Amino acid sequence: MIIGFTGTQKGMTQYQKDMLLKVIELKKGTEFCTGDCIGSDKESVDIAFDFGIRVFTLFPLTDAKKRGWVFNEGRIYNNDNGQWYTITYKDEAIQVRWMPRKPYLERNKDLVDYVAWMIATPKEFKHSIRSGTWQTIRYSWKKKKDITIIEPIVRED
């Protein structure tokens, strides 16, 4: 299954990370798609990789300062042409495709349109008009996509 992901630039809580792995396992993800951003996007790719996914489609931003994917000893790839590349990540060969760069809202819609299932990890418990994550959730609902929203619960152990 092709799984899409959206989340905050601030990163995920540990609960969100744990639940993301469980949802990827439950949905038997084979390809993982997300934005090319700092924070949750970067964290999510590591979780999907640790699960065993080796096929990634990334939807990069036009803002180079916010790009999060650093592969191959810190080199940032700028091959935003939609072609597949075999690269080495954590000493393993993976397939990666960077789609053309677009502004936040456009690339979020492209991501939702591409995938079979969305997973979202917002930083807020309730809807926020100024949140790209919530905008992506609302677009997923509009397109009648299946989506799992993982709330930012913080557990004290």
C-alpha positions in Angstrom: 0.0 0.0 0.0 1.2 3.5 -0.8 1.1 5.5 2.5 1.3 9.3 2.7 2.3 11.3 5.7 1.9 14.9 6.9 3.1 16.4 10.1 4.5 19.5 11.8 7.9 21.0 11.3 8.3 20.9 15.1 8.6 17.1 15.0 6.5 14.3 16.6 5.9 13.3 20.1 7.2 9.9 21.1 3.6 8.7 21.2 3.1 9.8 17.6 6.3 8.1 16.5 5.2 4.8 18.2 1.8 4.9 16.7 3.1 5.8 13.2 5.1 2.6 13.2 2.0 0.6 14.3 -0.1 2.1 11.5 2.6 1.5 8.8 2.7 -2.1 10.0 -1.1 -2.5 10.1 -1.5 -1.1 6.6 1.5 -3.1 5.3 3.1 -0.1 3.7 5.2 -0.7 0.6 5.9 2.8 -0.5 6.1 5.9 1.8 5.4 9.4 0.6 5.8 12.7 2.4 7.0 16.2 2.1 10.7 17.1 1.9 10.6 19.1 5.1 12.4 19.3 8.5 10.7 17.9 11.5 8.0 15.2 11.3 8.6 14.5 7.6 12.2 13.6 8.2 11.4 11.6 11.3 8.6 9.7 9.5 11.0 8.5 6.7 13.3 7.0 9.4 10.4 5.2 11.0 9.2 3.8 7.6 12.8 2.8 6.7 13.2 1.0 10.1 9.9 -0.8 9.4 11.5 -2.1 6.1 10.1 0.2 3.4 12.7 0.9 0.7 10.6 2.9 -1.8 10.0 6.6 -1.1 8.4 9.4 -3.0 9.1 12.9 -1.7 7.2 16.1 -2.5 9.8 18.9 -1.9 9.2 22.5 -0.9 10.2 25.6 -2.9 11.9 26.9 0.3 15.3 25.2 0.3 15.9 26.2 4.0 13.1 23.9 5.1 14.2 20.8 3.1 14.8 17.9 5.4 16.0 15.0 3.4 19.7 14.5 3.7 20.9 11.3 2.1 24.4 10.0 1.4 26.6 11.5 4.0 24.8 14.8 4.3 24.4 15.5 0.6 21.0 17.1 -0.3 19.5 15.8 -3.5 18.0 18.4 -5.8 16.8 16.0 -8.5 13.3 17.3 -8.4 12.2 15.8 -11.7 10.0 12.9 -10.7 12.5 10.2 -11.8 13.5 7.3 -9.6 17.0 7.2 -8.2 18.7 4.4 -6.3 20.7 5.9 -3.5 22.3 4.6 -0.3 20.6 5.4 3.0 21.9 4.0 6.3 24.2 1.6 4.3 21.3 0.2 2.2 20.1 0.8 -1.3 16.7 2.4 -1.5 14.5 3.9 -4.3 13.7 7.6 -4.0 11.8 9.9 -6.3 11.7 13.6 -5.7 8.7 15.2 -7.3 8.9 18.8 -8.7 9.2 21.5 -6.1 6.0 23.4 -5.3 4.7 25.7 -2.6 3.3 24.1 0.6 -0.4 23.9 -0.2 0.1 22.7 -3.8 2.6 20.0 -2.9 0.3 18.8 0.0 -2.6 18.3 -2.5 -0.3 16.4 -4.8 0.8 14.2 -2.0 -2.8 13.4 -1.0 -3.9 12.7 -4.6 -1.0 10.3 -5.0 -1.5 8.0 -2.0 -3.9 5.3 -1.0 -3.8 6.1 2.8 -2.8 9.2 4.7 -1.3 9.5 8.2 -1.2 12.8 10.0 0.6 13.9 13.2 -0.6 17.4 14.0 0.9 19.4 16.8 -2.5 20.5 18.0 -5.4 18.5 19.3 -8.0 20.6 17.4 -8.3 22.1 14.0 -6.1 25.1 13.2 -6.7 27.3 10.1 -3.0 28.3 9.9 -1.7 24.7 10.0 -0.4 23.0 6.9 -0.9 19.7 8.6 -4.6 20.5 9.2 -5.0 21.9 5.7 -3.7 18.5 4.4 -6.1 16.6 6.7 -9.1 18.7 5.5 -8.1 18.1 1.8 -7.8 14.4 2.5 -11.4 14.5 3.9 -12.6 16.4 0.9 -11.1 13.9 -1.5 -12.5 11.0 0.7 -9.1 9.6 1.4 -8.7 7.1 4.2 -6.7 8.9 6.9 -5.4 8.1 10.4 -4.8 11.1 12.7 -2.4 10.5 15.5 -2.9 13.1 18.3 0.1 14.7 20.0 -0.3 12.9 23.3 2.6 13.2 25.7 2.9 10.4 28.2 4.8 10.6 31.4 6.4 7.3 32.2 
